[in-house]
Amino acid sequence: MTLTEKLLARAGGQAHVAPGDNVWVNVDVLMTHDVCGPGTIGVFQREFGRDAKVWDKQKVVIIPDHYIFTADSMSNRNVDILRDFVREQGLPYFYDVIDDPNGHWHFDASKGQLKQQWKGNYTGVCHTTLPWKGHLRPGEVLVGTDSHTCMAGAFNQFATGIGNTDGGFVLGTGKILLKVPETMRFYLEGEMSAGVMAKDVILHVIGEIGFDGATYRAMQWEGPGVNAMNMDDRMTIANMAIEAGGKNGIFPYDEKTGEYVRERIAENGTKSEFEPVEVDREQSFSYDKTFDLSKLEPTVACHPDPGQRKTARELKDVTLDRAYIGSCTGGKTSDFLAFARVVKGHTVKIDTFGVPATTKVVHELKETMWDGLSVWSILENAGVRMTENASCAACLGGPVDTFGRMNTPMKCISATNRNFPGRMGHKESQVFLASPYTVAASALTGKITDPRDYVG
């Protein structure tokens, strides 16, 4: 069996499953957030009763992260709905933006978007919070009411996004009915050259198979190229399985995975036992192709979908209005460090917005010193508008006062994960997806730029 088949067989209490089988699966963790959480809670209360209790308090993680730092009253109210539910249910894993369990969230627009408005327990983007706070364990099943839940597949999990109705059912039962997907294998060998990042790998692959090329399939990543990648690289790739239509993305377990997970579990006191699934010698795939990482170039996904692949060199005449680094895909500490290596000592030519994925990233960028300056200061000195309010921000558009949102037609190069029309705001805007290196180089020139001109 493939990794996905082994995970679903185990979670369904079966010795063997095959693509196309329908399996009732026991869920290890359910995650929801402020956009889909209220709807999921509504379904749960409608179907199970207003006073019903969730199936397991230890397995529900609730993370406000999408429409947080906005004066929009309905968005603020969504966070209050989550807080009320958490208090009624006695749920331990709620990463609230305020400290008062009986309070109400209100974003103070008069303070602006740049300075911190969150309290101690707030974390930021759900998909980067889950590994940081010790909620991801190899061999488990994670479902979340967000399409990019597949990012957790980097940790040898079956992880996939679900809708509010399924989310409400899981809240009440801890189970979900899943059809076992076919598996596509992407075997990586060789080493990435200077200026090429994991984001280029996934953009190249999606360009190869199309933005619907993995529809309801598992994307399994193997090979020496995978073994050399750190966990941030793997998260970047797994995150964008959904951009090819994938049901999930998944990586083999190795000691890098184990070390990362054990460290976060110890920090947070979450469940410590886990059992990875190993790669079988004999597996059956619907697609199997080898990619040589040494041949990849800095890659860009053009408007209007992630499958519109071109190299950065091919797009050198495209003039830009904006650059953006952030989101679960491109807002990790390593992403900002890569961005900072390019812009250090230079000044950006176009409006450039930086949104850390988590509050931990904010702290790390301020604590990491290069030549006597914090990386945060280096970015600000280069003209990047950095916000301390970690969130999804403009990745999902949001209300008109969302930090970095495009409210007029413009062209933006972004380290985020999705570029359908209207994704980051105005429906006539164009979003070009690229790695943090490429976004940084392009911010310096005002045109799409190959970062190898800056990264030796």
N, C-alpha and C positions, 0 to 999 in steps of 0.2 A: 504493500500500500504506500501511497505518497504520504507526506507529512500531514496534509489536511485530512486525508482519509483516516489515518491513524488517530488523530485527535478527535474526530467526530465519532469514530467507532468507540473509543474509550469513553467519551462523554455520553454516548448513547447506550453504554452497557452491552456492546456487541463485539463479537470477535473479529468481524470483518464487514466492511461496507464497500460499495462501489459507486462510481458516478451515476447519478440519477436516483439513487436510493433516498427515500424520505425517512429521516431519523428524528425521534424526539431526543433532544440534547439537554443535559443538565448544564446550566449556566454557572460559571464561577464568579463572574463580576458583571454587574450592569452599571453602565455609566450614562448619565444624562446631564443636560446643561440648561441654561436659561431660555434658549430658543425653543427647544423641544420638550423640556421638563414639564412645564405647565400642562401641555397637551397629554403627555404620558401619564401624569398624575390624574388628570381628568378622566382618562380612559380607565385607569385602575380603580378609581373611586366609583365610577359609574357601573363597572362590571362586577366588582367585588364588594361594594358597599362603602359608604362614607366612613365607617369606623374600622374597616379592614386593615390588617397589618401586613407589611411586606413580608415576603417569604423568608428573608434572612437579612437582618440589619447589617451584618458584617460584610455583605456582598453588594451593597448599593453605594455607589460613589456619585455625589452630586457636585458639579463644578460650574458656577457662573463664570462665563468667559466671553460670550459673543458680543452682546449689545449692552455693555456695562458703563463705559465712560461717555455717556450721552445724557442730555437733559430730557430726552423723550420719556414722558411719564409712563407710557405702557411698557417700555423696556425696563424701567426701574421697578415697576410693579411685578414683572416676571420674576425678578430676583426675590421679591417679598413672598411670592407664592411658593418658591422653593424653600425659603426659610420657614414658613408656616408649616409646610409638610414635614420638613426635617424635625422640627420641634415636636409635632404631634406623634411622629413615628419613633423618635429617639434615635435618629441615625447618627453614627459617629463620624462619618466621612463626608463632611460638607465644608467646602472651602469658600466661605462667605467673604464678601467684600467689606462687611462691617463686623464689629465684635459683639454687638448687642443681639442676642437671640430673639428678642422681642421688638427689635427696632425696625426701621424702614430705610431702604436705600434711597439716597438722593444725591445725584451728581451735581456738584457745584460748578456751573459753567464759568462763574466769575473768577475762579482760580486758574482757569485755562486748562489745556490738555497735557502740558508737559510735566508738571509736578505731581508727586504722589497723592492720590486720593483714596487709596485702599488701606485697610488695617492688617494686623498681623497674620491672620489666618488665610488671607487671599493668596492665590497661587498664579492665576493666569490661565493660559490655554489648556483645555482638558487633555488633549493627547500628549502634551509634554508634562503635564502634572501627573498623569497616571504612573509613568515609570519613576519620576522623581520621588513620589510619595509612597512607593513600594506596593503599588496595586497590580503590577504585572509580574506573572510567574510563568516560566516555561511549562508547556504541557496543559495549560488551562484554556477555557473558552471565555472570551470577553465579547459582550455585545454592547453597543452604545448607540444612542439616538443621534448619530452624526455619521456622515458618510466616510469621514477620514479616520474612523475608529480602526480601520485596517492597519494603521501605523504600528499598532502593538504586535503585529505579526513579526516584527523584527526580533521579538523576544521568544520565538518558537511557540507562539500561541495561535489558535484560531480566533481571529478578531475581525468583526464585521459590523457595519452599520445597519440599523434596523429603524423602522418607523415607529410612530407613537403608539399605534395599536399593538404591535408586537411588544413594545416596551412596557405598556400597561399590563399585558399578559404575563411577561417575565416578572414584573414587580410582584404579582400575586402568586405565581407558581414556581418560579425559578427554572422554567423549562421553555424551550422554543422548538418548533418543528422546522427542520432545515433539509433542503435537498442537497445531497453531496455533490459538489462541483467537480467537473473535470479539472485536471491540473496541467498547467503549462510550465515547462522548466526553462529557466534562463541561466545558462552556465557561463560564469564569468571567469576569464583567465587574463593574464597579463597585468600590468600596472598602469594606473592613471598617470598621465604626464602632467607636468607643471601647468597650472591654470585650469585643469579639469577636475570636477568635483562629482560627488554622488548624484547631485541634481542633474548633471549632464548625462549620467548613465540612464536614469529613468526617463528623461526627456528623449534620449536617443531610442530607447526601447519602445516607448509609446509611439514615437514617430514611425518605427518599424512596423508595428502591428496595428496601429490606428487607435483612435480614442474609444472605439468600441470593440477592439480586437480581443479583449479578454472577458467579454461579457459573461457574467455568472461562471467564471472560472477562477481557480486558485493560481496565483503567480508564485511559483516556488523558485528561490534563488539559491544556487549552489556554485561550487568551484573555488579554486585558489584565490580568485579575485574577491570573492565574498569573504573568505577567511581572513584576508588582509584588512578588511574594512572595520572601522570602529562602530560602536553602537549608534552614534549620531548618523553616520553614513547609511546604515541599514534602516534606521527610522525614516530618513528622507525617502528612500526607495520604496519601503513598504507603504508609506503614507499615500503615495500616488498610484497605488494599484487601482483604486476606484476611478482614476482619470483615464484608464483603459477599459473601464467597465467591469473590473475584477470584483469577484465576491470577497476575496481576501488576498493578501500577500503574506508570504511566510519564509522564514529563514531557518536553517539548521541551528541546533544548539551547539555552542562551544564554550570554552572557559571564559572568553570575553563576556559572553552573555551571563554566565553564572556569577562571575565576579561583580558585574554591574548590579545584578538583581539582589545578590546577598548583601551588598553594601547598602542599598536603599531600604531593604527590609529591616536591617539592623538599625538604621537611622530612624525609622518610623514605627517600628514595633508591629508591623503587619504580619500576616501569616507567613511562616518561614518554610513550610514544606512545599516542595514542588517536584514533579517528575517529568523531565523533558521527553519528547519523542525523537527517536533517532532516524536517520535516513536509511531506508532499506536498500539492499543491493539491487533487488529487482523492483522496478517501479514502472507504471504505465502512464504515459503522458499523451495529451492531445496535441502537444506542440513541444518541440525540444530543439533549442538552438544555442550555439556557443557564440559568445561575444568577446572580442579581444579588446580589453580596456585601453591598451596602449595605442589603439587606432582612433579612439574617440577624440573629438574636438569640442571646445566650448559650444554648447547647443542652446537654441532658443525655440520655444513653442510660440508660434504666431497666432494672432487673432484669426478665427474665433473659437479654437478649441485646442486642447493640449497635444493633439496629434499632428499639428501643422509644424513639422520640424524643419528647421534650417540651421546652418551653422552661424555663429556670430559674424564671421567674416563675410558671409553672403548678405548680411543685413546691414553692412557698415554705412549705408547711405540713409538709413531710417532715422529721422530726427525725432527726439523724445521731448516730452513736456515734464515728465516726472519719473522718479525712481523710488522704489519701496523695498525695504527689507523687513521681514517679520513673518509671523504665522507659525503654526506647528511645523511646517516644512522648512521654513527659512529663517526662523527667529531664535534658534538655539545659540548658546554661547559660541560654539565652534563656527557657526555661520557668521556671527558678528566679528569674530576674530579674523576670519578670512576676508570679510569686507574691509575691516580696518587695515589689513596689510596693504591693500591696494590704495586706499585714500589717505593713508598717513603722510602728512607733509604736503598734501595737495588740497584743493578746494573744489567742491562739486559745482558743476555748471548749471544744474537744473534743481528744482525743488526736490529734496530727498528726505524721505520719512523713515525713521527707524523705530520699530515696535518690538521690544523683547517679548518672547513667547511666555516667559514666566517671571515672577518677581525674583527668583533665584538668578536668572540671567542678568537682571538689573544689578543685583549685588555683585555678581562675578565681574561684570564689565567695569564696575566702579572700583573693584579691588585689584584687578589685574593691571600691573604697571609695566609700561614699556618706556625706557629711557626717561624715567622720572615722571611720566604722565600716565594717568589711568586711560584705559582703552575708551572709556566713556568720553573723557575729555578730548582724546584724539579724534573721535567721531564728531563731536560738537565743533572742534576747531576746524574740521574739514567742511563745516556747513551743514552737517546732517541734523535734522530736527529730531532729537531723541526724546521719547516720552518714557517716564517712569511707570506709566499705567499699562502694565503688561496685559494684553488681551488679544482677541482676534482682530479687533479694529477694522480697517478697511478691507481686509481679505474677503469678507462677506458683505461688503457694501455698508449696510447699516443705515441708521438715521442720518440726516444730512449733516449733523454736527460731529459725525464720527471722524476721529483723527486720521488724516490721510485719504479720506474718501474723495473720489473724483466726482464733483458736482457739475462739471461741464465736460463736453467732449474733449478728450485729450489722449495722448499716447503715453503709456506708463510701462516701464520695465520693472518686473517684480520678482522677488524670490519666493512668492507664494505658490499655490498649487493648482489654481483653476482660473481659466480666462474666458469663460463663456460671456457673451454680451451682457453687460450690466452687472457682472460679478463684483466689481470693485466700485460700483456707483452708477454713473451715467451710462445708459444703455448704448450710446453711440461712442463711448470710449473704446480704446483698443489696449489690451493688456498683453505684454510679451513676457512669457515666463522664462526665467534663467537662473543660473547659480548665483550665490552671493558674490563670487569673483566677477562675473559678467555684469551684474547689476552695478557693482562698485565702479568698474572701468567705464561703464556707460554713463554713470552719474558724473564722472569727471569730464567727459567729452560732449555730453548732450546728444550723442548718437549711440546706436547699438555698437558696442566695441568689444573686440576679442581681448579678454583679460591677459592673454599671453604677452601683450604689449607692456604689461605692468608686472607680471609675475614671472620671474625667471626660473 
